[in-house]
Amino acid sequence: MLFDITYLDWASLAWLMLCWITYSLFAKRQAKSVASLSSVLHVHRINWMRRLLQRDIRVGDATLVANLERNVTFFASSCVLILAGLLAALTATEQLQSVVTQMSFAEYTSTRTIELKLATLIVIFIYAFFTFTWSMRQYGFASVIIGAAPMPNEEGVTAAERRSVAIYGAKIIDQASHSYNYGLRAFYFSLAVVTWFVGPWFLIASATLVVGILYEREFLSKSLRALKEVEGIGDKLFEDDKELYRRSLIKPEKESKNR
């Protein structure tokens, strides 16, 4: 034992961090070569920003961004409440230890181990809070871009400037979405940590299960297949953003000629 904490508990904590970090790096790299929710939605966001430039009234677009930001705000507020509860629980570790030991299927847990588990959850939700609040700020940046976007018939605005608004406006929303996704992953892995109170093997199994769930939802889900079929987005993945913008302009022109 080290500091009255078993080596198996330390190993399970290390496995959690390994699963979390490895999957994050894997998902980021895999999305560059295989269709994922993030890569597909990025193409949709470019189309969204391009069409926004063709609208005189953009109240609906601002409402959509505000709705996305509202979802992030909910989770950020939840992190604050959860942290308050965890800090309160940290002052009552002996009572919590008594509750855990009364479970017939739970392993014996020392007070130091309880403190380690609570501290792990506290660190996770602090991280989640920072990622959610950064996502909120980035959605705020996107709102500014929407407000500053040139009107359809505005003079003095070049095609290159319109293209940059669409491409980089979509990029800002994409980065906000990534931060939101990181925070959601923290929530997923925090649920795995909850099983740690039963025993270290439960944490190892739960962390592994979380990785499987995340992979299935981001790379194999039915929602992903549906998003790929919308306007044939699946055929436009992994292209340069400028090329995506150019193709999104050419397609309507070809359709109009065919008609």
C-alpha angles and dihedrals in degrees: 000000000000117000088346090301119118122241089238090060090051090047092051090050090050090050090053092053091044092052093046098046096038094050092047091053092043094050092048093051096040092053089065093064106020129052112261136163091263096049094045094046091050090062090049090051092054089052089048094053092045092053091044088064089058094055126086093199116052102172090114092053092050089049092052092053091046090051091052090049091049091057091053091047090056092057093043090053090047090055091057092051093046092049090052090053093047093050089051090049090051089066092053103047094135092057090046090050089053091053093049095048090054090066109098093214096045124097123235110276126195123221091250090054091051089052091050092052093049091046089052091053091047092053091048094052093045087055090047091050092054093048093048094048091048088051089052091053092049091052085052089054089051090054089055091051091051090050092048096044112121120251119251095255099030112139123228095033114118126214089247091056092050090049091052091051091053097043099042094037087057089046092056092051089046091054091048089052091051091053089049090050092052090054092050090052088054089056091050094051092043088062088055089053090055089064088056088078087068094049144310093259089059089055092050091050094044094049090051091048091050090055090053092049093048093049093049093050097044100041110017108029126124089236089061092051091050093048090052091054095054105104089340092286090160089070093056100053124124095022125129113273091241090052091049090052092048093050091048088058096045097050097065090047092054091048092051091051092050090053 
